[in-house]
Amino acid sequence: MEKKKFDIDDLLGEDYEEDEEEYGYEDYEEYIGDDIYNDHGEYDLLEDYDDDEYEEFVDAPPVMPAPRAKTAEFSAVRRSYEAPAQVQKAQTEIPAVRPAVSAPTATPEQPPAPVEFSDEPPKGDDTVTLEVPLSVMEIIDILKEHTYTCYLVGECVNLLYLGERVMDFDIACNASLDRIIAIFDERFKTREDLLPRGELIIINGGMGISVAPYRSRIDGNGRPIYCKTIDEDLHRRTFTSETVAYNPYAGIYDPFGGLACISEEKTVLKAIDEEVYEKLEAERAKMKPKLRDQTPKVVIPALRDNPETIMIAMQKYARGEAELSEYTLKNINDNAELTDMIMPAEISRYFRRIILGRRITDALINFREVVFRIFPVLRQELDFDQKSEYQEHTLYEHTAKAVGYAFPDYAVRLALLLHSIGKYDCAADRGDHMTFYGHSERGVMLARDVFEDYEADDALRERVLFMIMHHDDRISPDNVVRYTEFCGMEYTRLLLLMQSANIRAKSSDPVNERVSSTLRQLADNITTLGSAPRAQTRKTATIDGLRNITDLLGRNGI
């Protein structure tokens, strides 16, 4: 390649003349150094560039020198590209004889080799089109201009398919994370808190748009394992309803039949390749008992790789967002011990959302093995007959119904979940009935043990233990004033809400319905005691409110 000669005045500019006057440089070699020229007196900085790169460099407009921060950033990126080659070279240079070592030594973690993504064109069925916001289309078009293939993936596709509003979008593409950052980092406002997971969050049009390379999974340390194709990326997801992808220019891509599980009435959570695992489990059930015990249980790989999926499925079910297929629900219960791998803080966070769901009763019954894994003390309530004419259900069914009837307060519902755990130890069979003397005190003791594993703050723990201890107390017109003075307005309100649900869950007797409604009204009246007119003192307002409560109790025959 013929090298272009440069005019030294154009190269050095006016700074050279100023520096010559100020510092006394006699010639340009002394100003810029001897290494810039080769033996033939030709400018030699571009000798390592090929023809195409050389032409782009020569035709480029003049730019200001890069600041130190950008220079350091470029050096880091360069090292990241050079590292895989160095690793590969080191792996090929294997010594003939391995030196003996006395103990294993920790080797520094090597960066993974870069993934060569597939450049196949987008796939899909264009008979179904979804309305994608312009701000999201702008991101997709930019990736397309850079010759990358991308898809909308995850829950945003489900919501778009159902015509619901979406604020968070996920885009998977065949670009590396470095290229995604280079394309969008300076053009949009971005968030980099999810970069360790391989995601760049782009803020555009008031929405958060996640752009990530194809990923086959997220390992136990939260680091992404990249893959080549969209099929591998979709296969890592647990349920078929989450495997639907959409490209605005190609249409919907549904390799695992996820659209059949999405409808306006309900979304069905069905594990990917469910039929395969169901068949394997049927074959295992036909084995002889000895051989069956030696064969590991069938577990859906997505549940094993990410046990939090169990809690997510239970949360969606309890909140009425989805149903579960019969086999997927069975496999979750059969492998409930996987929840032991989840941190206690995460268990508490998920279960708080679950217990406040509107379908919590069904969730507690259908996911009972998961519940027993989180609260082992509840297992003894299963199929426990209380031999009472006032109880139509087993003890665990009564507990599940009481939680579902309760006002959606976290402390109240958690107390109802644990309020009967002392009955099993205190049960005394009298022939035609049972007695449970001291079960409240025993329940408090067992609940304290529960809170050693289940994370809860001190205030919540105190409220729950108080309600368990006093859930059988009778609040009547004779003792309502004294009771309120004893435990305070807030604790009385919580206890009334708990007793209201507990009585209603005993049976379908109309008397229980009436008493439950009255106790709920009492709790509402206690709540309004603090909103008395200013002319009244706090003591007067409290007395008037309690008088109203007493009247209400009398009118309802309590």
C-alpha positions in Angstrom: 0.0 0.0 0.0 1.4 3.4 -1.0 1.7 5.6 2.0 0.5 9.1 2.0 3.0 11.9 2.8 2.0 14.5 5.3 2.8 18.2 5.4 4.5 18.7 8.8 2.9 22.1 9.2 -0.5 20.6 8.8 0.3 17.8 11.1 1.7 19.9 13.9 -0.5 23.0 13.5 0.0 26.3 15.2 0.9 24.7 18.5 4.3 23.8 17.1 5.2 27.4 16.3 4.1 28.6 19.7 6.0 25.9 21.5 9.1 26.6 19.3 9.0 30.2 20.5 8.3 29.4 24.1 10.6 26.3 24.6 13.2 26.9 21.9 12.6 23.8 19.7 14.9 23.9 16.7 13.2 21.3 14.5 10.2 19.1 14.4 12.1 15.9 15.3 12.9 17.3 18.6 9.3 18.5 19.1 7.5 15.2 18.2 10.2 12.6 18.6 12.1 10.4 16.2 9.8 7.3 16.3 7.2 8.9 14.2 9.3 8.6 11.1 10.9 5.5 9.6 14.2 5.1 7.8 12.8 6.6 4.6 11.5 9.7 6.1 7.8 8.7 5.7 5.1 9.0 8.2 4.7 5.6 9.7 1.9 5.6 12.3 -0.6 3.9 10.0 1.5 1.0 8.9 -0.6 -1.5 10.9 -3.9 -0.6 9.2 -5.3 -2.4 6.2 -6.6 -0.6 3.1 -10.2 -0.1 4.2 -9.2 1.1 7.7 -6.5 3.3 6.3 -8.9 5.1 4.0 -11.4 5.6 6.8 -8.7 7.1 9.0 -7.4 9.5 6.3 -10.9 10.7 5.4 -12.0 11.2 9.0 -12.6 14.8 10.1 -10.2 16.2 12.7 -11.2 15.5 16.3 -10.1 16.7 19.7 -7.9 14.4 21.7 -9.8 12.0 23.9 -10.1 12.8 27.6 -8.3 10.5 30.0 -11.5 8.8 31.1 -12.4 7.8 27.6 -8.8 6.7 26.9 -8.9 4.4 30.0 -12.3 3.1 28.9 -10.9 2.2 25.4 -7.9 0.5 26.9 -10.2 -1.6 29.1 -12.3 -2.6 26.1 -9.2 -3.4 24.1 -7.9 -5.6 26.9 -11.2 -7.4 27.1 -11.0 -8.3 23.4 -7.3 -9.4 23.7 -7.9 -11.5 26.8 -9.7 -14.4 25.0 -6.8 -14.8 22.5 -4.3 -14.8 25.4 -6.4 -17.4 27.2 -6.6 -19.6 24.1 -2.8 -19.3 23.6 -2.2 -20.2 27.2 -4.4 -23.3 26.9 -2.5 -24.5 23.9 0.9 -24.2 25.6 0.5 -27.2 27.9 3.7 -28.3 29.7 5.0 -31.7 29.0 5.3 -32.6 32.6 2.9 -31.2 35.2 4.7 -30.0 38.3 3.8 -31.6 41.5 2.0 -29.5 44.1 1.4 -30.2 47.7 -2.0 -28.6 47.9 -4.5 -27.3 45.3 -4.1 -23.6 44.6 -6.8 -21.2 43.5 -6.4 -20.2 39.8 -7.6 -16.8 38.7 -11.0 -16.9 36.9 -10.5 -16.6 33.1 -13.0 -14.6 31.0 -15.3 -16.7 28.9 -14.7 -16.8 25.2 -16.9 -14.5 23.1 -20.0 -16.0 21.7 -20.5 -16.0 18.0 -24.2 -15.2 17.6 -26.3 -16.5 14.7 -27.0 -13.9 12.0 -30.2 -15.7 10.8 -33.0 -13.4 9.7 -35.9 -12.8 12.1 -38.5 -15.7 12.2 -42.2 -15.4 12.9 -45.8 -15.5 11.7 -46.9 -12.2 10.3 -50.6 -13.0 10.4 -50.8 -11.6 13.9 -49.5 -8.1 14.5 -49.1 -6.3 17.8 -49.1 -2.6 18.5 -45.6 -1.7 19.6 -45.0 1.9 21.0 -42.9 4.2 18.9 -40.2 4.5 21.6 -39.7 0.8 21.5 -39.8 0.7 17.7 -37.0 3.3 17.7 -34.7 0.9 19.6 -35.7 -2.0 17.3 -35.0 0.1 14.2 -31.6 1.2 15.5 -30.6 -2.5 16.0 -31.9 -3.3 12.6 -29.8 -0.5 11.0 -26.8 -2.1 12.6 -27.8 -5.4 10.9 -28.8 -7.1 14.2 -31.9 -9.4 14.7 -34.0 -8.7 17.7 -37.2 -9.8 19.3 -39.6 -8.6 22.0 -39.7 -11.4 24.7 -41.2 -12.1 28.0 -44.3 -10.8 29.7 -44.5 -7.7 27.5 -45.5 -9.9 24.5 -48.3 -11.5 26.6 -49.7 -8.1 27.6 -49.5 -6.7 24.0 -51.2 -9.8 22.7 -54.0 -9.3 25.3 -54.2 -5.6 24.4 -53.1 -4.4 27.9 -50.9 -1.5 28.8 -47.2 -2.2 29.0 -44.5 0.0 30.6 -41.5 -2.4 30.7 -40.2 -4.0 27.5 -37.5 -6.8 27.1 -35.6 -7.1 23.9 -33.3 -10.0 23.1 -30.9 -9.7 20.1 -27.9 -11.3 18.5 -25.5 -8.4 19.4 -22.9 -8.7 22.2 -23.3 -6.6 25.3 -20.3 -4.5 24.3 -21.9 -3.6 21.0 -25.3 -2.8 22.7 -23.5 -0.4 25.1 -21.6 1.2 22.2 -24.7 1.7 20.2 -27.0 3.1 22.9 -24.9 4.5 25.7 -24.4 7.9 24.3 -27.7 8.2 22.4 -30.1 7.6 25.3 -30.3 7.8 29.0 -29.4 4.4 30.3 -29.3 2.4 33.6 -26.4 0.0 34.1 -27.5 -1.6 37.4 -28.4 -4.8 35.5 -25.2 -5.1 33.4 -23.9 -7.9 35.6 -26.9 -9.9 34.3 -26.2 -8.9 30.7 -29.0 -6.2 30.4 -28.8 -2.6 29.5 -31.9 -0.6 30.5 -32.7 2.2 28.0 -35.0 5.0 29.1 -37.0 6.2 26.1 -40.5 7.7 26.1 -40.9 7.3 29.8 -40.5 3.5 29.6 -37.7 1.2 30.6 -36.5 -1.0 27.7 -34.2 -3.8 28.5 -31.8 -4.8 25.7 -29.8 -8.0 26.2 -27.9 -10.6 24.1 -29.4 -14.1 23.8 -28.9 -15.9 27.1 -29.3 -19.6 27.8 -29.5 -19.1 31.6 -28.4 -17.0 34.6 -26.0 -18.9 36.8 -26.1 -19.1 40.6 -24.0 -16.0 40.9 -26.3 -13.9 38.8 -24.0 -14.0 35.7 -25.4 -14.6 32.2 -24.5 -17.5 30.1 -24.8 -16.4 26.5 -26.1 -18.5 23.6 -26.3 -18.2 19.8 -30.0 -18.3 18.8 -33.4 -17.0 19.9 -34.6 -20.7 20.4 -32.0 -21.3 23.1 -32.9 -18.0 24.8 -36.6 -18.9 24.8 -36.0 -22.5 26.0 -34.4 -21.3 29.3 -37.8 -19.8 30.4 -39.9 -22.0 32.6 -43.4 -21.7 31.1 -44.6 -21.8 27.5 -46.6 -18.6 27.9 -43.2 -16.8 28.5 -41.7 -18.2 25.3 -43.6 -16.2 22.8 -41.3 -13.7 20.9 -42.3 -10.9 18.5 -40.4 -9.1 15.8 -42.5 -6.2 14.2 -41.1 -7.0 10.8 -41.5 -10.8 10.9 -44.4 -11.4 13.3 -45.0 -13.7 16.3 -42.5 -16.5 16.8 -43.9 -19.3 19.0 -41.7 -22.4 18.9 -43.2 -24.0 22.1 -46.9 -23.3 21.6 -47.2 -20.6 24.2 -50.0 -18.7 22.5 -52.4 -21.5 23.3 -51.8 -20.8 27.0 -52.6 -17.1 26.7 -56.2 -15.8 26.7 -58.2 -13.0 28.2 -60.0 -15.3 30.6 -56.8 -16.8 32.1 -53.2 -17.5 31.4 -52.1 -21.1 31.9 -48.6 -21.8 33.3 -47.4 -24.9 31.6 -43.8 -26.1 31.7 -41.8 -26.3 28.5 -41.7 -29.9 27.3 -44.1 -30.9 30.0 -45.2 -34.0 28.1 -41.7 -35.3 28.1 -41.3 -35.2 31.9 -44.8 -36.5 32.4 -44.0 -39.5 30.3 -40.7 -40.1 32.2 -42.6 -40.0 35.5 -45.2 -42.4 34.2 -42.4 -44.8 33.3 -40.8 -44.4 36.7 -44.1 -45.2 38.4 -44.2 -48.5 36.6 -40.8 -49.6 38.0 -40.5 -52.0 40.9 -40.4 -50.3 44.3 -36.7 -51.1 44.8 -35.7 -49.9 41.4 -37.9 -46.8 41.7 -36.2 -45.8 44.9 -32.8 -45.9 43.2 -34.1 -43.7 40.3 -34.1 -40.0 41.0 -37.4 -38.2 41.0 -38.4 -36.4 37.8 -38.0 -32.7 38.1 -38.6 -30.0 35.5 -35.1 -28.6 34.7 -36.3 -25.0 34.8 -37.5 -25.5 38.4 -34.3 -27.1 39.4 -32.1 -24.4 37.9 -34.2 -21.5 39.3 -36.2 -22.6 42.3 -37.6 -19.0 42.7 -39.9 -20.0 39.7 -41.9 -22.0 42.2 -42.6 -18.9 44.3 -43.3 -16.9 41.2 -45.9 -19.4 40.0 -47.5 -19.6 43.4 -47.6 -15.8 43.5 -49.3 -15.5 40.1 -51.8 -18.1 41.1 -52.7 -16.5 44.4 -53.2 -13.1 42.8 -55.4 -14.5 40.1 -53.0 -13.8 37.3 -52.7 -17.3 36.0 -53.7 -21.0 36.4 -51.3 -23.9 36.4 -51.5 -27.0 34.3 -52.2 -30.2 36.2 -48.8 -31.8 35.7 -46.7 -28.7 36.3 -48.6 -28.1 39.7 -48.0 -31.8 40.6 -44.2 -31.5 39.8 -43.9 -28.4 41.9 -45.5 -30.1 44.9 -43.4 -33.3 44.3 -40.2 -31.2 44.3 -41.1 -28.6 47.0 -37.8 -29.2 48.7 -36.2 -27.0 46.0 -37.5 -24.0 48.0 -34.7 -24.7 50.5 -32.3 -23.3 48.0 -34.0 -19.8 48.2 -32.8 -17.3 50.7 -35.1 -16.8 53.7 -35.4 -13.1 52.9 -36.6 -13.9 49.4 -39.1 -16.5 50.8 -40.6 -13.8 53.1 -40.8 -11.3 50.3 -42.6 -13.7 47.9 -44.9 -15.1 50.6 -46.0 -11.6 51.7 -47.4 -11.0 48.1 -48.8 -14.5 48.1 -50.7 -14.3 51.3 -52.3 -11.0 50.3 -53.6 -12.5 47.1 -57.3 -12.7 46.5 -57.1 -16.5 45.8 -54.9 -17.3 48.8 -57.3 -20.1 50.0 -56.9 -22.0 46.7 -53.1 -21.3 46.7 -52.7 -22.7 50.2 -54.6 -25.9 49.3 -53.1 -26.5 45.9 -49.5 -25.6 46.8 -49.7 -27.2 50.2 -46.4 -29.1 49.9 -44.7 -25.7 49.2 -46.5 -24.2 52.2 -45.4 -27.1 54.4 -41.8 -26.7 53.3 -41.9 -23.0 54.4 -44.0 -23.7 57.6 -43.3 -27.3 58.5 -45.5 -27.0 61.6 -48.6 -26.7 59.4 -48.2 -30.3 58.0 -49.8 -31.8 61.2 -53.0 -29.9 60.4 -53.5 -31.8 57.2 -56.5 -34.2 57.5 -56.9 -33.4 61.2 -60.5 -33.9 62.3 -61.5 -31.6 65.2 -64.7 -33.6 65.9 -66.7 -30.5 66.4 -70.3 -29.8 65.3 -69.3 -26.2 64.7 -66.5 -27.2 62.3 -67.3 -28.4 58.8 -63.7 -28.7 57.6 -60.4 -30.3 58.5 -58.1 -28.1 60.5 -55.9 -27.2 57.5 -58.9 -26.4 55.3 -60.3 -24.2 58.1 -57.0 -22.4 58.3 -56.9 -21.8 54.5 -60.4 -20.5 54.4 -59.8 -18.2 57.4 -56.8 -16.6 55.7 -58.9 -16.1 52.6 -61.8 -14.5 54.4 -59.6 -12.1 56.3 -59.1 -8.4 55.6 -55.9 -8.2 53.4 -53.6 -7.1 56.2 -50.3 -9.0 56.3 -50.2 -9.4 60.1 -53.8 -10.5 60.3 -53.5 -13.1 57.6 -50.1 -14.4 58.9 -51.6 -14.8 62.4 -54.6 -16.7 60.9 -52.2 -19.0 59.1 -50.5 -19.9 62.4 -53.4 -19.5 64.9 -54.2 -23.2 65.2 -50.7 -24.7 65.1 -51.0 -25.6 68.9 -54.1 -27.7 68.6 -52.4 -30.9 67.5 -50.3 -31.0 70.6 -53.1 -30.0 73.0 -55.9 -32.2 71.5 -57.7 -34.4 73.9 -60.2 -36.9 72.5 -63.4 -37.0 74.6 -65.1 -39.6 72.5 -67.8 -37.5 70.7 -65.7 -34.3 70.7 -62.2 -32.9 71.3 -60.8 -30.3 73.7 -57.8 -28.1 73.0 -57.0 -26.5 76.4 -53.9 -24.4 76.3 -53.5 -24.5 72.5 -53.1 -20.7 72.3 -50.1 -20.7 74.6 -48.7 -23.7 72.7 -49.3 -21.9 69.4 -47.3 -18.9 70.6 -44.4 -21.2 71.5 -44.4 -22.9 68.1 -44.8 -19.5 66.3 -41.7 -18.2 68.0 -39.8 -21.2 66.4 -41.4 -20.4 63.0 -40.0 -16.9 63.1 -36.5 -18.1 63.6 -36.6 -19.3 60.0 -39.2 -16.9 58.6 -37.8 -13.4 58.4 -40.1 -10.7 59.9 -39.5 -7.5 61.7 -40.1 -7.1 65.5 -43.3 -5.2 65.2 -44.9 -7.8 62.9 -43.7 -10.6 65.1 -45.2 -8.9 68.2 -48.6 -8.4 66.5 -48.8 -11.9 65.2 -47.9 -13.5 68.5 -50.5 -11.3 70.3 -53.3 -12.3 68.0 -52.4 -16.0 68.3 -52.4 -15.7 72.1 -55.8 -13.9 72.2 -57.7 -15.2 69.1 -60.2 -17.1 71.4 -60.8 -14.1 73.7 -64.5 -13.1 73.8 -65.1 -9.4 73.3 -68.6 -8.6 74.7 -70.5 -5.4 75.7 -69.3 -6.0 79.2 -65.6 -6.1 78.6 -65.1 -4.1 75.4 -64.1 -0.9 77.2 -61.7 -2.7 79.5 -60.3 -4.8 76.7 -59.6 -1.8 74.6 -57.9 -0.1 77.5 -55.8 -3.2 78.1 -54.4 -3.7 74.6 -55.0 -0.5 72.8 -57.1 0.5 69.8 -54.8 -0.9 67.1 -54.4 -4.3 68.6 -58.2 -4.5 69.3 -58.9 -3.7 65.7 -56.5 -6.4 64.4 -57.9 -8.9 66.8 -61.5 -8.2 65.7 -60.5 -8.6 62.0 -58.9 -11.9 62.9 -61.9 -13.2 64.8 -64.3 -12.1 62.1 -62.5 -14.3 59.5 -62.0 -17.2 62.0 -65.7 -17.4 62.8 -66.8 -17.2 59.2 -64.4 -20.1 58.2 -65.9 -22.5 60.7 -69.0 -23.4 58.8 -71.7 -22.0 56.5 -74.1 -21.4 59.4 -75.9 -18.1 59.0 -75.2 -17.2 62.6 -71.5 -17.3 61.9 -72.0 -15.0 58.9 -73.9 -12.5 61.1 -71.3 -12.5 63.9 -68.5 -12.2 61.4 -70.1 -9.2 59.8 -70.6 -7.5 63.2 -67.0 -8.0 64.3 -65.9 -6.5 61.0 -68.1 -3.4 61.6 -66.6 -3.1 65.1 -63.2 -3.0 63.6 -64.2 -0.3 61.2 -65.7 1.8 64.0 -62.5 1.5 66.1 -60.6 2.8 63.1 -62.7 6.0 63.0 -62.3 6.9 66.7 -59.4 9.2 66.0 -61.4 11.3 63.6 -63.7 13.0 66.2 -64.6 16.8 66.1 -62.0 19.1 67.6 -64.5 20.3 70.2 -64.2 16.9 71.8 -61.2 15.8 73.8 -59.5 12.6 72.9 -60.9 10.9 76.0 -64.5 12.0 75.2 -64.1 10.8 71.6 -62.9 7.4 72.8 -65.7 7.0 75.2 -68.3 7.9 72.6 -66.8 5.5 70.1 -66.8 2.6 72.6 -70.4 3.4 73.5 -71.3 3.0 69.8 -69.5 -0.3 69.7 -71.3 -1.5 72.7 -74.6 -0.5 71.2 -73.7 -2.4 68.0 -72.9 -5.5 70.0 -76.2 -5.3 71.8 -78.2 -4.9 68.6 -76.7 -8.0 67.1 -77.1 -10.1 70.2 -73.4 -10.5 71.0 
